[in-house]
Amino acid sequence: MGSSQVQKIAFSFVIFGIVYAVTAPFFLTHQAALLGSIALLVTLWTNEGLPLAVVSLLPIILFPSFDILSTAEVSGNYAKPIIFLFLGGFLLAIAVEKTALHAWIADRVLAIFPNTGRGMIFALIITSGLLSSLLSNTTTALLLLPIALYLSSDVRLKGRFALAIAYGASVGGVLTPIGTPPNLILLGVMEHYGMPIIPFVQWMALVAPLVIMMMVVVGMLLSVGVSHHKVVHEQRATSLNHDQKKVLFLLMGVVLLLFINAPLEPYYSGLDLSEPGILLGAGLALFAPPFSILTWEEDRAKVAYRIMFLFGAGFAIAMAFSETGMAKEIADSLGTITSLPAVVFIGAVALIVTFTTEITSNTALISIMLPILYVVTEQAGMDSTLIMMVATVCASYAFMLPIATPPNAIAMSSGAVDVGTMVRYGIVLNFAGIVLIVLLSKLFWSHWM
């Protein structure tokens, strides 16, 4: 262990001590310990003093040690059904990468659009958005960035293309429940409180208008000044190979089954199958004939166990806020805010979450915010599902800073984008996202949830 790592770990425990000492006079001992523990976790996640997976497992030790939750209560959060939904989705994503199906999809989408700056920007945004609804947004950005930089030698275009990949991944990641971690945290928290879980297809129907509008906004903004620049794109993949066809067939089958499974009240009640079971079943089928795309020996290392542990930590934090009464304590202090008009309250939530997630982990933030919002809205008689959905989507819509999301950091690492450029575009998109989310929540989501 190097001295730098020791300093990072020591600093994290100092933060724990400071937060505990400051909050202990105002809260119960175990509540102050919870706030200190969360500060410790967030600091270690941020400064990378320990690997992400290791930090994500620390609640199993910390929470019982401070009498926050029992070991059984904490560890149960690491095996919630929602985590297996993600595992199935991730196995499908690994198969897409392994067979290079994503390259075929990218080629097909790029070929549809004009070979101009604006055409390629929209093509990259849509490709990145669609892929990140199934793959992780980090994986999507890493896979597409080399393609984007290859399209032009113009420095300005390279920067716009890199941002198109990053922003497209963030915009499209919210399209499905498995597209980004905050979405799954929301479903897990809803399950904890006994709320009806939003079905996969209903989620997509609710969010699709937002995703489409944000793609248009991002594309129009990034293409200012470069819309008519000519770009040469050479199509590489001409047809699907046998393995790609099998994966595409399985993906189409999963989508069809999810649609059949989704209720359409009052006309159709759906099949009432377990969505985690559907996704996990499809993922496991990839190991067996007739697919035989994945092998345990070769592909097990590609499974993002660290992200699964991160989900578990997020669920554990959310449960701790609820079970210790911490959420109610904070909610009571925020009670006066609920007297504001509903649209103003929703706007305030969207604004706070969007700009806070620029500087902190969106998974940790949403894990803390959702239990508080649930208690606040329940006490005020507001629509808890609606408000929590707004916060969750806003947690993924941070466009200003490289540290806000992994795609932003990846775009910055390309050398084609500087911080000033990202901030200028990002602040416009942050406010555009807030306005669109608030409007949709009032005009559309509130009638269909």
PAMI-233321 format. One record per residue (C-alpha): x, y, z; residue in one letter. Coordinates in Angstrom, 1 decimal. Example, Ala and Ser with C-alpha at 12.3 -4.5 7.8 and 13.67 -1.06 7.14 Angstrom:
% PAMI-233321
<node <12.3, -4.5, 7.8>, A>
<node <13.7, -1.1, 7.1>, S>
END
This chain:
% PAMI-233321
<node <0.0, 0.0, 0.0>, M>
<node <1.6, 3.3, -1.1>, G>
<node <1.7, 6.4, 1.0>, S>
<node <-0.7, 8.1, -1.3>, S>
<node <-3.3, 5.4, -0.7>, Q>
<node <-2.8, 5.5, 3.1>, V>
<node <-3.3, 9.3, 3.0>, Q>
<node <-6.6, 8.9, 1.1>, K>
<node <-7.9, 6.3, 3.5>, I>
<node <-6.8, 8.4, 6.5>, A>
<node <-8.4, 11.5, 5.1>, F>
<node <-11.7, 9.5, 4.6>, S>
<node <-11.7, 8.6, 8.3>, F>
<node <-11.0, 12.2, 9.3>, V>
<node <-14.1, 13.2, 7.2>, I>
<node <-16.0, 10.5, 9.1>, F>
<node <-14.9, 12.0, 12.4>, G>
<node <-15.7, 15.6, 11.5>, I>
<node <-19.2, 14.7, 10.2>, V>
<node <-19.9, 12.6, 13.3>, Y>
<node <-18.7, 15.3, 15.6>, A>
<node <-20.7, 18.1, 13.9>, V>
<node <-24.0, 16.1, 13.7>, T>
<node <-23.9, 14.2, 17.0>, A>
<node <-25.4, 17.2, 19.0>, P>
<node <-28.4, 17.3, 16.7>, F>
<node <-29.2, 13.7, 16.0>, F>
<node <-29.2, 10.3, 17.8>, L>
<node <-25.9, 8.5, 18.1>, T>
<node <-26.6, 5.9, 15.5>, H>
<node <-28.0, 8.6, 13.1>, Q>
<node <-24.8, 10.7, 13.4>, A>
<node <-22.8, 7.5, 12.8>, A>
<node <-24.9, 6.9, 9.7>, L>
<node <-24.1, 10.3, 8.3>, L>
<node <-20.4, 9.9, 9.2>, G>
<node <-20.4, 6.4, 7.5>, S>
<node <-22.0, 7.9, 4.3>, I>
<node <-19.4, 10.7, 4.3>, A>
<node <-16.7, 8.0, 4.6>, L>
<node <-18.1, 5.9, 1.8>, L>
<node <-18.6, 8.9, -0.5>, V>
<node <-15.0, 10.2, 0.2>, T>
<node <-13.5, 6.7, -0.6>, L>
<node <-15.6, 6.4, -3.7>, W>
<node <-14.4, 9.9, -4.8>, T>
<node <-10.7, 9.7, -4.0>, N>
<node <-10.4, 6.0, -4.9>, E>
<node <-8.5, 5.2, -1.7>, G>
<node <-9.9, 1.7, -2.0>, L>
<node <-11.3, -0.1, -5.0>, P>
<node <-15.0, 0.7, -5.7>, L>
<node <-16.1, -2.9, -5.0>, A>
<node <-14.3, -2.9, -1.6>, V>
<node <-15.8, 0.4, -0.6>, V>
<node <-19.3, -0.8, -1.7>, S>
<node <-19.0, -3.8, 0.7>, L>
<node <-18.1, -1.7, 3.7>, L>
<node <-21.7, -1.1, 4.8>, P>
<node <-21.9, -4.7, 5.8>, I>
<node <-19.2, -4.0, 8.4>, I>
<node <-19.9, -0.3, 9.3>, L>
<node <-23.7, -0.4, 9.8>, F>
<node <-23.8, -3.3, 12.2>, P>
<node <-20.7, -1.9, 14.1>, S>
<node <-22.6, 1.4, 14.8>, F>
<node <-25.9, -0.3, 15.5>, D>
<node <-27.4, 1.3, 12.4>, I>
<node <-28.7, -2.0, 10.8>, L>
<node <-28.0, -5.7, 11.5>, S>
<node <-25.7, -7.7, 9.3>, T>
<node <-28.7, -9.7, 8.0>, A>
<node <-30.5, -6.4, 7.1>, E>
<node <-27.5, -4.9, 5.4>, V>
<node <-26.5, -8.0, 3.4>, S>
<node <-30.0, -8.6, 2.1>, G>
<node <-29.7, -5.4, 0.1>, N>
<node <-26.9, -7.1, -2.0>, Y>
<node <-29.3, -9.7, -3.3>, A>
<node <-32.4, -7.7, -4.2>, K>
<node <-34.3, -8.9, -7.4>, P>
<node <-33.4, -5.6, -9.1>, I>
<node <-29.7, -6.6, -9.0>, I>
<node <-30.4, -9.8, -10.9>, F>
<node <-32.3, -7.7, -13.5>, L>
<node <-29.0, -5.8, -14.0>, F>
<node <-27.0, -9.0, -14.1>, L>
<node <-29.1, -10.4, -16.9>, G>
<node <-28.8, -7.1, -18.8>, G>
<node <-25.1, -7.0, -18.3>, F>
<node <-24.7, -10.6, -19.7>, L>
<node <-26.6, -9.5, -22.8>, L>
<node <-24.3, -6.4, -23.0>, A>
<node <-21.2, -8.6, -22.8>, I>
<node <-22.6, -10.7, -25.7>, A>
<node <-23.2, -7.6, -27.8>, V>
<node <-19.6, -6.5, -27.2>, E>
<node <-18.1, -10.0, -27.8>, K>
<node <-19.9, -10.4, -31.1>, T>
<node <-19.2, -6.8, -32.2>, A>
<node <-22.9, -6.3, -32.7>, L>
<node <-22.5, -2.7, -31.4>, H>
<node <-20.2, -1.9, -34.4>, A>
<node <-22.8, -3.2, -36.8>, W>
<node <-25.5, -1.1, -35.1>, I>
<node <-23.2, 2.0, -35.2>, A>
<node <-22.5, 1.5, -38.9>, D>
<node <-26.1, 1.2, -39.7>, R>
<node <-27.1, 4.3, -37.8>, V>
<node <-24.2, 6.4, -39.2>, L>
<node <-25.2, 5.4, -42.7>, A>
<node <-28.7, 6.7, -42.3>, I>
<node <-27.6, 10.3, -41.6>, F>
<node <-26.0, 12.9, -44.0>, P>
<node <-22.2, 13.1, -44.1>, N>
<node <-22.2, 16.5, -42.6>, T>
<node <-21.2, 17.8, -39.2>, G>
<node <-24.8, 18.0, -38.0>, R>
<node <-25.7, 14.6, -39.5>, G>
<node <-22.8, 12.8, -37.8>, M>
<node <-23.5, 14.6, -34.5>, I>
<node <-27.1, 13.4, -34.5>, F>
<node <-26.0, 9.9, -35.6>, A>
<node <-23.5, 9.6, -32.8>, L>
<node <-26.0, 10.9, -30.2>, I>
<node <-28.6, 8.4, -31.3>, I>
<node <-26.2, 5.5, -31.5>, T>
<node <-24.7, 6.3, -28.1>, S>
<node <-28.1, 6.8, -26.6>, G>
<node <-29.6, 3.6, -27.9>, L>
<node <-26.5, 1.5, -26.9>, L>
<node <-26.3, 3.0, -23.4>, S>
<node <-29.9, 2.0, -22.8>, S>
<node <-28.7, -1.6, -22.8>, L>
<node <-24.9, -1.3, -22.2>, L>
<node <-23.4, 0.8, -19.4>, S>
<node <-22.9, 4.4, -20.4>, N>
<node <-19.2, 4.0, -19.6>, T>
<node <-18.9, 1.0, -22.0>, T>
<node <-20.8, 2.8, -24.7>, T>
<node <-18.6, 5.9, -24.5>, A>
<node <-15.4, 3.7, -24.6>, L>
<node <-16.6, 1.7, -27.6>, L>
<node <-17.8, 4.6, -29.7>, L>
<node <-15.2, 7.3, -29.0>, L>
<node <-12.6, 5.8, -31.3>, P>
<node <-15.2, 5.7, -34.1>, I>
<node <-16.1, 9.3, -33.4>, A>
<node <-12.5, 10.6, -33.5>, L>
<node <-11.8, 8.7, -36.7>, Y>
<node <-14.6, 10.5, -38.6>, L>
<node <-12.8, 13.8, -39.0>, S>
<node <-9.4, 15.5, -38.6>, S>
<node <-11.0, 18.8, -37.9>, D>
<node <-10.2, 19.7, -34.2>, V>
<node <-13.6, 21.4, -33.7>, R>
<node <-15.5, 18.5, -35.1>, L>
<node <-13.5, 16.0, -33.0>, K>
<node <-14.5, 17.9, -29.9>, G>
<node <-18.2, 18.1, -30.9>, R>
<node <-18.2, 14.4, -31.8>, F>
<node <-16.6, 13.4, -28.4>, A>
<node <-19.3, 15.4, -26.6>, L>
<node <-22.0, 13.9, -28.7>, A>
<node <-20.9, 10.4, -27.5>, I>
<node <-20.7, 11.5, -23.9>, A>
<node <-24.0, 13.4, -23.8>, Y>
<node <-25.8, 10.8, -25.9>, G>
<node <-24.8, 8.1, -23.4>, A>
<node <-26.2, 10.2, -20.5>, S>
<node <-29.4, 11.1, -22.3>, V>
<node <-30.1, 7.6, -23.5>, G>
<node <-29.1, 5.8, -20.3>, G>
<node <-32.4, 6.7, -18.7>, V>
<node <-34.4, 5.1, -21.4>, L>
<node <-34.6, 1.7, -19.7>, T>
<node <-34.5, 0.7, -16.0>, P>
<node <-31.2, -1.1, -16.6>, I>
<node <-29.5, 1.7, -18.5>, G>
<node <-28.0, 3.5, -15.5>, T>
<node <-27.5, 2.8, -11.8>, P>
<node <-29.9, 5.5, -10.4>, P>
<node <-32.8, 3.9, -12.3>, N>
<node <-32.2, 0.5, -10.5>, L>
<node <-31.8, 2.3, -7.2>, I>
<node <-35.3, 3.8, -7.6>, L>
<node <-36.9, 0.5, -8.4>, L>
<node <-35.1, -1.1, -5.3>, G>
<node <-36.3, 1.8, -3.1>, V>
<node <-39.9, 1.4, -4.4>, M>
<node <-39.8, -2.3, -3.7>, E>
<node <-38.6, -1.5, -0.1>, H>
<node <-41.5, 0.8, 0.5>, Y>
<node <-44.0, -1.6, -1.0>, G>
<node <-44.8, 0.8, -3.9>, M>
<node <-45.9, -0.6, -7.3>, P>
<node <-42.8, -1.2, -9.5>, I>
<node <-42.9, 0.7, -12.8>, I>
<node <-42.9, -2.1, -15.5>, P>
<node <-40.1, -2.1, -18.0>, F>
<node <-42.2, -1.1, -21.0>, V>
<node <-44.1, 1.6, -19.1>, Q>
<node <-40.8, 3.1, -18.0>, W>
<node <-39.7, 3.3, -21.6>, M>
<node <-43.0, 4.9, -22.7>, A>
<node <-42.7, 7.5, -19.9>, L>
<node <-39.1, 8.4, -20.6>, V>
<node <-38.9, 8.1, -24.4>, A>
<node <-40.4, 11.6, -25.1>, P>
<node <-37.7, 13.2, -22.8>, L>
<node <-34.9, 11.2, -24.4>, V>
<node <-36.0, 12.2, -27.9>, I>
<node <-36.4, 15.9, -27.0>, M>
<node <-33.0, 16.0, -25.2>, M>
<node <-31.3, 14.3, -28.2>, M>
<node <-32.7, 17.0, -30.4>, V>
<node <-31.5, 19.7, -28.0>, V>
<node <-28.1, 18.2, -27.7>, V>
<node <-27.7, 17.7, -31.4>, G>
<node <-28.8, 21.3, -32.3>, M>
<node <-26.6, 22.8, -29.7>, L>
<node <-23.4, 20.8, -30.7>, L>
<node <-23.9, 21.4, -34.4>, S>
<node <-23.9, 25.2, -34.1>, V>
<node <-21.2, 26.5, -36.4>, G>
<node <-20.3, 23.0, -37.9>, V>
<node <-23.6, 21.9, -39.3>, S>
<node <-22.5, 21.9, -43.0>, H>
<node <-18.9, 20.6, -42.6>, H>
<node <-18.4, 17.5, -44.8>, K>
<node <-17.6, 14.3, -43.0>, V>
<node <-16.4, 11.1, -44.7>, V>
<node <-17.7, 7.8, -43.1>, H>
<node <-16.6, 4.5, -44.5>, E>
<node <-19.1, 1.7, -43.7>, Q>
<node <-17.3, -1.4, -42.4>, R>
<node <-19.7, -4.1, -41.5>, A>
<node <-21.9, -5.2, -44.4>, T>
<node <-23.9, -8.0, -43.0>, S>
<node <-24.4, -9.8, -39.7>, L>
<node <-22.4, -13.0, -39.0>, N>
<node <-23.9, -16.1, -37.3>, H>
<node <-23.2, -15.1, -33.7>, D>
<node <-24.5, -11.5, -34.2>, Q>
<node <-27.7, -12.9, -35.6>, K>
<node <-28.2, -15.1, -32.6>, K>
<node <-27.6, -12.2, -30.1>, V>
<node <-29.9, -9.9, -32.1>, L>
<node <-32.6, -12.6, -32.2>, F>
<node <-32.3, -13.0, -28.4>, L>
<node <-32.5, -9.3, -27.8>, L>
<node <-35.6, -9.0, -30.0>, M>
<node <-37.2, -11.9, -28.2>, G>
<node <-36.5, -10.2, -24.8>, V>
<node <-38.0, -7.0, -26.0>, V>
<node <-41.1, -8.8, -27.4>, L>
<node <-41.5, -10.7, -24.1>, L>
<node <-41.3, -7.6, -22.1>, L>
<node <-44.0, -5.9, -24.2>, F>
<node <-46.2, -9.0, -23.9>, I>
<node <-45.6, -9.1, -20.1>, N>
<node <-46.4, -5.4, -19.6>, A>
<node <-50.0, -4.6, -18.4>, P>
<node <-52.1, -2.3, -20.5>, L>
<node <-54.9, -1.5, -18.1>, E>
<node <-57.9, -1.9, -18.3>, P>
<node <-57.6, -3.8, -21.6>, Y>
<node <-54.8, -6.2, -20.9>, Y>
<node <-53.4, -7.4, -17.5>, S>
<node <-50.0, -8.7, -18.9>, G>
<node <-48.4, -12.1, -18.2>, L>
<node <-47.2, -11.1, -14.7>, D>
<node <-43.8, -12.7, -15.2>, L>
<node <-40.8, -11.5, -13.2>, S>
<node <-38.8, -8.9, -15.2>, E>
<node <-35.6, -9.8, -13.3>, P>
<node <-36.3, -13.4, -14.3>, G>
<node <-36.8, -12.5, -17.9>, I>
<node <-33.6, -10.6, -18.2>, L>
<node <-31.6, -13.1, -16.1>, L>
<node <-33.0, -16.0, -18.1>, G>
<node <-32.0, -14.4, -21.4>, A>
<node <-28.5, -13.7, -20.0>, G>
<node <-28.0, -17.3, -18.8>, L>
<node <-29.3, -18.6, -22.1>, A>
<node <-26.2, -17.2, -23.8>, L>
<node <-24.1, -19.9, -22.1>, F>
<node <-26.3, -22.7, -23.5>, A>
<node <-27.1, -24.1, -27.0>, P>
<node <-28.3, -22.9, -29.4>, P>
<node <-26.6, -19.6, -28.5>, F>
<node <-23.4, -20.7, -26.8>, S>
<node <-22.0, -17.1, -27.1>, I>
<node <-20.6, -16.8, -23.6>, L>
<node <-18.3, -19.2, -21.6>, T>
<node <-17.9, -19.0, -17.8>, W>
<node <-14.1, -19.3, -18.0>, E>
<node <-13.7, -16.6, -20.6>, E>
<node <-16.4, -14.1, -19.7>, D>
<node <-16.9, -14.2, -16.0>, R>
<node <-14.3, -11.5, -15.4>, A>
<node <-16.3, -9.1, -17.6>, K>
<node <-19.3, -9.2, -15.3>, V>
<node <-19.4, -5.9, -13.4>, A>
<node <-19.6, -7.3, -9.9>, Y>
<node <-18.3, -4.0, -8.5>, R>
<node <-21.3, -2.3, -9.9>, I>
<node <-23.6, -4.9, -8.4>, M>
<node <-21.9, -4.3, -5.0>, F>
<node <-22.4, -0.6, -5.6>, L>
<node <-26.1, -1.1, -6.1>, F>
<node <-26.2, -3.1, -2.8>, G>
<node <-24.5, -0.3, -1.0>, A>
<node <-27.0, 2.2, -2.4>, G>
<node <-29.9, 0.0, -1.3>, F>
<node <-28.3, -0.4, 2.2>, A>
<node <-27.9, 3.4, 2.5>, I>
<node <-31.5, 3.9, 1.5>, A>
<node <-32.7, 1.3, 4.0>, M>
<node <-30.6, 2.8, 6.8>, A>
<node <-32.1, 6.3, 6.2>, F>
<node <-35.5, 4.8, 6.5>, S>
<node <-35.0, 2.4, 9.4>, E>
<node <-33.0, 4.8, 11.6>, T>
<node <-35.7, 7.6, 11.2>, G>
<node <-33.0, 9.8, 9.5>, M>
<node <-35.2, 10.3, 6.4>, A>
<node <-38.1, 11.4, 8.6>, K>
<node <-35.9, 13.8, 10.6>, E>
<node <-34.6, 15.5, 7.5>, I>
<node <-38.1, 15.4, 5.9>, A>
<node <-39.6, 17.1, 8.9>, D>
<node <-37.1, 19.9, 8.6>, S>
<node <-37.9, 20.3, 5.0>, L>
<node <-41.7, 20.2, 5.5>, G>
<node <-42.2, 23.8, 4.8>, T>
<node <-41.0, 23.4, 1.2>, I>
<node <-44.0, 21.2, 0.4>, T>
<node <-46.3, 24.2, 0.9>, S>
<node <-44.9, 25.6, -2.4>, L>
<node <-46.9, 25.0, -5.6>, P>
<node <-46.3, 21.5, -6.9>, A>
<node <-44.5, 22.6, -10.0>, V>
<node <-42.1, 24.8, -8.0>, V>
<node <-41.4, 22.0, -5.6>, F>
<node <-40.6, 19.6, -8.5>, I>
<node <-38.4, 22.3, -10.1>, G>
<node <-36.5, 22.7, -6.8>, A>
<node <-35.9, 19.0, -6.5>, V>
<node <-34.8, 18.8, -10.1>, A>
<node <-32.4, 21.8, -9.7>, L>
<node <-30.9, 20.5, -6.5>, I>
<node <-30.3, 17.0, -7.8>, V>
<node <-29.0, 18.0, -11.2>, T>
<node <-26.3, 20.4, -9.8>, F>
<node <-25.4, 18.3, -6.8>, T>
<node <-24.7, 15.2, -8.9>, T>
<node <-22.1, 17.3, -10.9>, E>
<node <-19.8, 16.9, -7.9>, I>
<node <-20.7, 13.6, -6.3>, T>
<node <-21.7, 10.0, -7.1>, S>
<node <-25.2, 9.9, -8.6>, N>
<node <-25.7, 6.5, -7.0>, T>
<node <-24.8, 7.7, -3.5>, A>
<node <-26.8, 10.9, -4.0>, L>
<node <-30.0, 9.2, -5.2>, I>
<node <-29.7, 6.5, -2.5>, S>
<node <-29.8, 9.3, 0.1>, I>
<node <-32.4, 11.5, -1.6>, M>
<node <-35.1, 9.0, -2.4>, L>
<node <-36.0, 7.9, 1.1>, P>
<node <-36.1, 11.6, 2.2>, I>
<node <-38.3, 12.5, -0.8>, L>
<node <-40.6, 9.5, -0.1>, Y>
<node <-41.2, 10.6, 3.5>, V>
<node <-41.6, 14.3, 2.6>, V>
<node <-44.1, 13.6, -0.2>, T>
<node <-46.0, 11.0, 1.8>, E>
<node <-46.4, 13.4, 4.7>, Q>
<node <-47.6, 16.2, 2.3>, A>
<node <-49.9, 13.9, 0.3>, G>
<node <-48.0, 14.4, -2.9>, M>
<node <-47.3, 11.8, -5.6>, D>
<node <-44.2, 10.0, -4.3>, S>
<node <-43.6, 8.0, -7.4>, T>
<node <-43.6, 11.1, -9.6>, L>
<node <-41.2, 13.1, -7.4>, I>
<node <-38.8, 10.2, -7.0>, M>
<node <-38.8, 9.6, -10.8>, M>
<node <-37.9, 13.3, -11.4>, V>
<node <-35.0, 13.1, -8.9>, A>
<node <-33.8, 9.8, -10.5>, T>
<node <-33.7, 11.1, -14.0>, V>
<node <-32.1, 14.3, -13.0>, C>
<node <-29.3, 12.4, -11.3>, A>
<node <-28.2, 11.1, -14.7>, S>
<node <-28.5, 14.4, -16.5>, Y>
<node <-25.3, 16.1, -15.4>, A>
<node <-23.4, 17.6, -18.4>, F>
<node <-21.1, 20.3, -17.0>, M>
<node <-18.0, 18.7, -15.4>, L>
<node <-15.7, 15.7, -16.3>, P>
<node <-16.3, 14.3, -12.8>, I>
<node <-20.1, 14.3, -13.1>, A>
<node <-20.4, 11.1, -15.2>, T>
<node <-17.9, 8.6, -16.6>, P>
<node <-18.9, 9.5, -20.2>, P>
<node <-17.9, 13.1, -19.5>, N>
<node <-14.5, 12.0, -18.1>, A>
<node <-14.0, 9.7, -21.1>, I>
<node <-14.7, 12.6, -23.6>, A>
<node <-12.2, 14.7, -21.7>, M>
<node <-9.6, 12.0, -21.8>, S>
<node <-9.7, 12.0, -25.6>, S>
<node <-7.9, 15.4, -25.6>, G>
<node <-10.5, 16.8, -28.0>, A>
<node <-12.5, 18.6, -25.3>, V>
<node <-11.4, 21.1, -22.6>, D>
<node <-13.2, 21.8, -19.4>, V>
<node <-14.3, 25.3, -20.5>, G>
<node <-16.0, 23.9, -23.5>, T>
<node <-17.8, 21.2, -21.5>, M>
<node <-19.0, 23.7, -19.0>, V>
<node <-20.4, 26.1, -21.6>, R>
<node <-22.4, 23.4, -23.4>, Y>
<node <-23.1, 21.5, -20.1>, G>
<node <-24.8, 24.4, -18.2>, I>
<node <-27.2, 25.0, -21.1>, V>
<node <-28.1, 21.2, -21.2>, L>
<node <-28.5, 21.1, -17.4>, N>
<node <-31.1, 23.8, -17.5>, F>
<node <-32.7, 22.3, -20.7>, A>
<node <-33.0, 18.9, -18.9>, G>
<node <-34.5, 20.5, -15.8>, I>
<node <-37.1, 22.4, -17.8>, V>
<node <-38.1, 19.4, -19.9>, L>
<node <-38.2, 17.0, -17.0>, I>
<node <-40.4, 19.4, -15.0>, V>
<node <-42.8, 20.0, -17.9>, L>
<node <-43.1, 16.3, -18.7>, L>
<node <-43.7, 15.4, -15.1>, S>
<node <-46.6, 17.7, -14.9>, K>
<node <-48.1, 17.3, -18.4>, L>
<node <-47.4, 13.6, -19.0>, F>
<node <-45.9, 11.5, -16.2>, W>
<node <-48.5, 12.6, -13.6>, S>
<node <-51.3, 11.2, -15.7>, H>
<node <-49.6, 7.8, -16.5>, W>
<node <-48.0, 6.7, -13.3>, M>
END
